[in-house]
Amino acid sequence: MSGLRRRTHEILENASDRPVARLVNRLLIGLIILNVLAILLASVTPIAARYHAWLLGFEWFSILVFTVEYLARVWAAVEHRDVRYQAPLMGRIRYMLRPLPLVDLLAILPFYLAFLMPVDLRFMRIFRLFLIFKLTRYHASMSLLSRVIRNEARPIAAALFVLATLLTVAASFAFIAEHEAQPDKFASIPDAMWWAIVTMTTVGYGDMVPVTPFGKLVGAVIAVIGLGMVALPAGLLASGFSEQLHVRKRAFEDEVHRMLGDGVLSDEEHDRLVSIRERLGLTDQQAAEIMHLMRRRHEGIRCPHCGHELTPGNREPG
């Protein structure tokens, strides 16, 4: 039983390079994408009316598959390398409280609640769109985004706090300046916050416009300051992406350096490098550039069978 549980964990958590693991992950990715498309099409009235039975049947089938997947993940959670999840009961509970397992649960829970509660919960089917967040398990670029957000959480939170403070101050001044002139639009500070958000983001819908001299001055100042403040979180994310990409390139470089220590890149090592490259989200070109740099430290790496040079992502003779 423990062997089956370990294999289940390796397949579902991308901890195995076996063909069956890749096949299962690709099938799950395809099913997630089809579910998102089905939800979008179901919002089109003519399509929903004509293909209602097909859409409903596909929903039932998808919920069944994702339910089995969720239960299998929870059952195999004790095989996780992290000791926090290895306890039979508390380990599984801790695993269930992780972000991605919570996404899994939110995607299927409304379907079952509809059978337990007498009220109409069909509107909660939109929660199936949470399935799109499951793709972060399978695509390196999406996992890169989550890693960047985690690493830059404090600077981004600080920037958002300053932005919220500026928003509150701007809305307060706008309320003071425009309330008497436009009591219907600037009726309160929360109402003025909508104007401040639109102004700071330079959207400018035009539904609320200051007419007093002081209000126009506040709007001008906020528009100029808001350009930099709104762009600050985007700059932090861009910097975090660049840093994480450098870290992943360095990790791949270290693996290449380790495997080329004997001067020969075996078939097994080649497949391993391809797997590492895919997991790190590097392109063939990036991997080839790293291999080119490594050749300056090592002699040409040859296939032990034919003698031609090998590069990860390309098994053809050079």
C-alpha positions in Angstrom: 0.0 0.0 0.0 2.8 2.4 0.8 4.4 1.7 -2.6 1.2 2.6 -4.4 0.8 5.7 -2.2 4.3 6.8 -3.0 3.8 6.3 -6.8 0.5 8.3 -6.6 2.3 11.1 -4.9 5.1 11.2 -7.5 2.6 11.2 -10.3 0.3 13.9 -9.0 3.0 16.2 -7.5 5.2 16.1 -10.6 7.9 14.3 -8.6 8.5 11.7 -11.3 9.8 11.8 -14.8 8.1 8.5 -15.8 5.9 8.6 -19.0 2.8 7.7 -17.0 3.3 10.8 -14.8 3.7 13.0 -17.8 0.6 11.5 -19.4 -1.6 12.0 -16.3 -0.4 15.5 -15.9 -1.1 16.4 -19.5 -4.6 14.8 -19.3 -5.4 16.9 -16.2 -4.1 20.0 -17.9 -6.3 19.3 -20.9 -9.4 18.6 -18.7 -8.8 21.9 -16.8 -8.6 23.9 -20.1 -11.7 22.2 -21.4 -13.6 23.0 -18.2 -12.7 26.7 -18.5 -13.9 26.7 -22.1 -17.1 24.9 -21.1 -17.8 27.6 -18.4 -17.2 30.4 -20.9 -19.5 28.8 -23.5 -22.2 28.0 -21.0 -22.6 31.8 -20.4 -23.7 32.1 -24.1 -27.5 31.6 -23.9 -28.0 30.0 -27.4 -25.1 27.5 -26.8 -26.2 26.8 -23.2 -29.8 26.0 -24.4 -28.7 23.8 -27.3 -26.0 21.8 -25.6 -27.2 21.9 -22.0 -27.2 18.1 -21.7 -23.6 17.8 -23.1 -22.3 20.6 -20.8 -24.0 19.1 -17.8 -22.6 15.7 -18.5 -19.2 17.1 -19.0 -19.5 18.9 -15.7 -20.4 15.7 -13.9 -17.6 13.8 -15.5 -15.1 16.6 -14.6 -16.2 16.9 -11.0 -15.8 13.1 -10.6 -12.3 13.2 -12.0 -11.2 16.2 -9.9 -12.8 14.7 -6.8 -10.8 11.5 -7.3 -7.7 13.5 -7.9 -8.2 15.6 -4.8 -8.8 12.6 -2.6 -5.8 10.9 -4.0 -3.6 13.9 -3.3 -4.8 14.1 0.3 -4.3 10.3 0.7 -0.7 10.5 -0.7 0.2 13.7 1.1 2.0 11.8 3.9 4.7 10.9 1.2 5.7 14.5 1.0 9.3 15.3 1.6 8.3 18.0 4.1 8.0 16.4 7.5 5.0 18.7 8.3 2.8 16.6 6.0 4.0 13.2 7.0 1.8 12.7 10.1 -1.2 10.5 9.2 -3.9 12.9 10.4 -2.4 16.3 11.1 -0.1 16.1 8.1 -3.1 15.6 5.7 -4.9 18.5 7.4 -1.9 20.8 7.0 -1.7 19.7 3.3 -5.4 20.4 2.8 -4.9 24.0 4.1 -2.2 24.8 1.5 -3.3 27.2 -1.2 -3.5 24.8 -4.1 -5.4 22.1 -2.3 -7.8 24.8 -1.2 -8.2 25.7 -4.8 -8.9 22.1 -5.6 -11.6 22.0 -2.9 -13.3 25.2 -3.9 -13.5 24.0 -7.5 -15.6 20.9 -6.6 -17.3 21.8 -3.3 -20.2 23.9 -4.8 -21.3 20.9 -6.9 -21.8 18.8 -3.7 -23.3 21.6 -1.7 -26.1 21.9 -4.3 -27.3 18.4 -3.2 -27.1 19.2 0.5 -28.7 22.7 0.6 -32.2 23.5 -0.5 -31.3 26.8 -2.0 -30.4 27.3 -5.7 -26.6 27.2 -5.9 -26.2 27.1 -9.6 -24.5 30.5 -9.6 -21.7 28.9 -7.6 -20.7 26.8 -10.7 -18.6 29.8 -11.6 -16.3 28.6 -8.9 -15.1 25.9 -11.3 -13.1 28.7 -12.8 -10.8 28.2 -9.8 -9.6 25.2 -11.8 -7.4 27.6 -13.9 -5.3 28.2 -10.8 -4.5 24.4 -10.7 -2.4 25.0 -13.8 0.3 26.5 -11.6 1.2 22.9 -10.7 2.0 22.0 -14.2 3.6 25.1 -15.9 6.9 26.4 -14.7 6.1 30.0 -15.7 3.0 30.0 -13.4 5.0 28.5 -10.5 7.6 31.2 -11.2 4.9 33.9 -10.7 3.8 32.4 -7.4 7.4 32.2 -6.2 8.0 35.9 -7.2 4.8 37.0 -5.3 5.9 35.1 -2.2 9.5 36.5 -2.3 8.3 40.1 -3.0 5.3 40.0 -0.6 6.6 42.4 1.9 7.8 45.1 -0.5 4.6 44.8 -2.5 2.5 45.1 0.7 4.5 48.2 1.7 3.9 49.8 -1.7 0.2 48.9 -1.5 0.0 50.4 2.0 1.5 53.7 0.8 -0.9 53.6 -2.2 -3.9 53.0 0.1 -2.8 55.9 2.3 -2.4 58.2 -0.7 -5.8 57.1 -2.0 -7.5 57.9 1.4 -5.8 61.4 1.6 -6.7 62.2 -2.0 -10.4 61.1 -1.5 -10.6 63.2 1.7 -9.3 66.4 0.0 -11.5 65.8 -3.0 -14.5 65.4 -0.7 -13.7 68.7 1.1 -13.2 70.5 -2.2 -16.2 69.1 -4.2 -18.9 68.2 -1.7 -20.7 71.5 -1.8 -20.3 72.0 -5.5 -21.3 68.4 -6.4 -23.1 66.8 -3.5 -24.7 64.1 -5.7 -21.3 62.8 -7.0 -18.9 63.6 -4.1 -21.5 62.6 -1.5 -19.0 61.0 0.9 -15.3 60.1 1.2 -15.9 56.5 0.1 -17.7 57.9 -3.0 -14.7 60.1 -3.7 -12.4 57.1 -3.5 -13.8 55.9 -6.8 -12.7 59.2 -8.4 -9.3 58.9 -6.7 -8.7 55.4 -8.0 -9.7 56.3 -11.5 -7.5 59.4 -11.4 -4.4 57.7 -9.9 -4.6 54.9 -12.5 -5.0 57.5 -15.3 -8.2 55.7 -16.5 -10.4 58.8 -16.3 -13.9 57.6 -17.0 -15.2 61.1 -16.8 -18.2 60.2 -14.6 -16.8 62.3 -11.7 -14.9 65.5 -12.5 -13.7 68.2 -10.1 -15.1 71.6 -11.0 -13.6 73.8 -8.2 -10.1 75.3 -8.4 -8.9 73.4 -5.3 -10.5 70.1 -6.6 -8.7 70.5 -9.9 -5.4 71.1 -8.1 -5.9 68.0 -6.0 -6.7 66.0 -9.1 -3.5 67.2 -10.9 -1.3 66.4 -8.0 -2.8 63.0 -7.5 -2.6 62.2 -11.2 1.2 63.0 -11.3 2.0 61.2 -8.0 -0.2 58.2 -8.9 1.8 57.5 -12.1 4.8 56.4 -10.0 2.9 54.8 -7.1 0.7 52.6 -9.3 3.8 51.5 -11.3 5.8 50.6 -8.2 4.2 47.1 -7.6 4.7 46.3 -11.3 8.4 47.3 -11.0 8.8 45.1 -8.0 7.3 42.1 -9.8 9.5 42.7 -12.9 12.6 42.8 -10.6 11.5 39.6 -8.9 11.0 37.9 -12.2 14.5 38.8 -13.3 16.0 37.6 -10.1 14.1 34.3 -10.1 15.0 33.7 -13.7 18.7 34.2 -12.9 18.4 31.8 -9.9 16.9 29.1 -12.2 19.5 29.6 -14.8 22.2 29.3 -12.1 20.5 26.1 -10.8 20.6 24.6 -14.3 24.2 25.7 -14.8 25.2 23.9 -11.5 23.5 20.7 -12.7 25.3 20.9 -16.1 28.6 21.5 -14.3 28.0 18.5 -12.0 27.1 16.1 -14.8 29.9 17.2 -17.1 32.5 16.4 -14.4 33.6 13.2 -16.2 33.6 14.8 -19.6 30.8 12.6 -21.0 27.1 13.3 -21.1 25.4 9.9 -20.9 21.9 9.2 -22.2 20.6 9.1 -18.6 22.2 12.5 -17.8 20.9 14.0 -21.0 17.3 13.0 -20.1 17.8 14.3 -16.6 19.0 17.7 -18.0 15.9 17.8 -20.3 13.6 17.1 -17.3 15.4 19.8 -15.2 15.2 22.3 -18.0 11.4 21.7 -18.4 10.9 21.9 -14.6 12.8 25.2 -14.3 10.9 26.7 -17.3 14.0 27.4 -19.4 13.8 27.4 -23.2 15.9 25.3 -25.5 17.8 28.5 -26.4 18.6 29.4 -22.8 19.7 25.8 -22.1 21.9 25.9 -25.2 23.5 29.1 -24.1 24.3 27.7 -20.7 25.8 24.6 -22.4 27.9 26.8 -24.6 29.3 28.6 -21.6 30.0 25.3 -19.9 32.1 24.2 -22.9 34.6 26.8 -21.9 35.1 25.0 -18.6 34.9 21.5 -19.9 36.0 19.8 -23.1 33.4 19.0 -25.7 30.8 16.7 -24.3 30.2 13.7 -26.6 27.6 11.0 -26.9 29.3 7.8 -25.6 27.7 5.9 -28.6 28.3 8.0 -31.7 30.8 10.6 -30.5 28.7 13.7 -31.5 28.0 16.6 -29.2 24.8 16.6 -27.3 22.7 19.5 -25.9 19.7 19.3 -23.6 16.5 19.5 -25.5 18.1 18.2 -28.7 19.2 14.6 -29.0 20.3 14.9 -32.7 24.0 14.7 -33.4 25.7 18.1 -33.6 
